[in-house]
Amino acid sequence: MLAAFAHVSWFAVFVASVAQFVLGGVWFTVLFGKAYAAALGIADRPAQKPSALMIAGPFVCSLFTITTTALLLKALSVTTYAGAVEVGLVVGVGFLSAMTVNIAINPLFPRPFRYAAINVPFFLVGSVIASVVLTAMQ
C-alpha cells in the first residue's frame, strides 16, 4: 500500500484539496451558514472574522484525507470515473460521515443531529469530488 505513494500525483492532491476547500467555504457560509451556526448553538453571537486556524486547519486536514484517498485509488487500481465515485462514497460514508456523527454526539454539541445533517452531505460530496479529480488527473 505504501508503495502507492510513489505513484500519487501530488498536484492532483493539491487541486482536489483546493476544490474541497472552496466547496467548504460555499457550504458553510453561503448555503448553510446560519443553519451551521444554529447547529453549533452560536446563532445568537455576532459574526466574527475567521482566524488563520479556522482557514488553514480544514485545508490541511483535507490534504491528509485526500492523500489517503489518492493512496486507496492507486492501491485499488481505480482508473474510471465510476470507480472513483464508488471509492469517494465508500470513504465518505465509511470514514468521514461516521466520524462526523461520532464527533457530533459529543455532549458539548447542542444539536448533534442537525450538525451531522449539515456536515455529512458536505463530506460525501467533497469525497466524491476529490476522488473524481484525483482520477481525472492521474
C-alpha positions in Angstrom: 0.0 0.0 0.0 2.7 2.5 0.9 4.4 1.8 -2.5 1.4 3.7 -4.0 2.9 6.9 -2.5 5.4 6.9 -5.4 2.6 7.0 -7.9 0.4 9.7 -6.4 0.0 12.9 -8.3 0.7 15.5 -5.6 -0.5 18.2 -7.8 -3.8 16.3 -8.1 -4.0 16.1 -4.3 -3.4 19.8 -4.1 -6.1 20.6 -6.7 -8.6 18.2 -5.0 -7.9 19.9 -1.7 -8.4 23.3 -3.1 -11.7 22.1 -4.6 -12.9 20.8 -1.3 -11.7 24.0 0.5 -13.8 26.1 -2.0 -16.8 23.7 -1.5 -16.4 24.1 2.3 -16.3 27.9 2.0 -19.5 28.0 0.0 -21.2 25.2 2.0 -20.6 26.6 5.5 -21.1 30.3 4.6 -23.4 30.8 1.7 -25.5 27.6 1.7 -25.7 26.6 5.4 -24.0 29.4 7.4 -27.0 30.3 9.6 -28.1 26.6 10.0 -24.5 25.6 10.8 -24.3 28.4 13.5 -27.6 27.2 14.9 -26.4 23.6 15.0 -23.4 24.7 17.0 -25.6 26.8 19.3 -23.9 30.1 18.3 -26.5 31.7 16.1 -27.1 34.5 18.6 -23.4 35.5 18.5 -22.2 38.3 16.2 -20.3 37.1 13.2 -16.5 37.0 13.6 -13.7 37.2 11.2 -12.3 33.6 10.8 -8.9 33.0 12.4 -6.0 31.6 10.5 -6.6 28.3 12.2 -10.2 28.2 11.0 -9.0 28.8 7.4 -5.8 26.7 7.3 -6.9 23.8 9.6 -9.6 22.4 7.3 -7.3 22.8 4.3 -4.5 20.8 6.0 -6.9 18.2 7.2 -8.3 17.8 3.7 -4.7 17.3 2.4 -4.5 14.3 4.7 -7.8 12.8 3.8 -7.4 13.4 0.1 -3.8 11.9 0.2 -5.3 8.8 1.8 -8.0 8.7 -0.9 -5.3 9.0 -3.5 -3.4 6.1 -2.0 -6.6 4.0 -2.0 -7.3 4.8 -5.6 -3.8 3.8 -6.6 -3.7 0.7 -4.4 -7.1 -0.4 -5.8 -6.0 0.5 -9.4 -9.1 2.7 -9.9 -8.9 4.4 -13.3 -12.6 5.0 -14.2 -14.9 7.8 -13.0 -17.4 5.2 -11.9 -14.7 3.5 -9.7 -13.7 7.0 -8.4 -17.3 7.7 -7.4 -17.5 4.3 -5.6 -14.3 5.0 -3.7 -15.5 8.5 -2.9 -18.7 7.2 -1.5 -17.0 4.4 0.5 -14.6 6.8 2.1 -17.3 9.4 2.5 -19.8 7.1 4.2 -17.4 4.6 5.9 -14.9 7.1 7.3 -15.8 10.8 7.0 -19.6 10.5 7.7 -19.2 8.0 10.5 -16.5 10.1 12.2 -18.6 13.3 11.8 -21.6 11.7 13.6 -19.3 10.3 16.2 -17.9 13.8 16.9 -21.3 15.4 16.8 -22.7 13.1 19.5 -20.3 14.7 22.0 -22.3 16.1 24.8 -20.9 19.6 24.0 -22.8 19.8 20.7 -26.2 21.2 21.4 -27.8 19.9 18.2 -25.7 16.9 17.2 -28.0 15.5 14.5 -28.5 18.9 12.9 -24.8 19.3 12.9 -24.4 15.9 11.3 -27.2 16.7 8.8 -25.2 19.7 7.5 -21.7 18.1 7.6 -22.3 14.6 6.4 -23.5 15.7 2.9 -20.6 18.1 2.7 -18.1 15.3 3.4 -19.9 12.9 1.0 -19.9 15.5 -1.9 -16.3 16.5 -1.1 -15.1 12.9 -1.0 -16.7 12.1 -4.4 -15.4 15.3 -6.0 -11.9 14.6 -4.6 -11.9 11.1 -5.9 -13.1 12.2 -9.4 -10.4 15.0 -9.5 -7.7 12.5 -8.5 -8.8 10.0 -11.1 -9.1 12.6 -13.8 -5.6 14.0 -13.1 -3.7 10.7 -12.8 
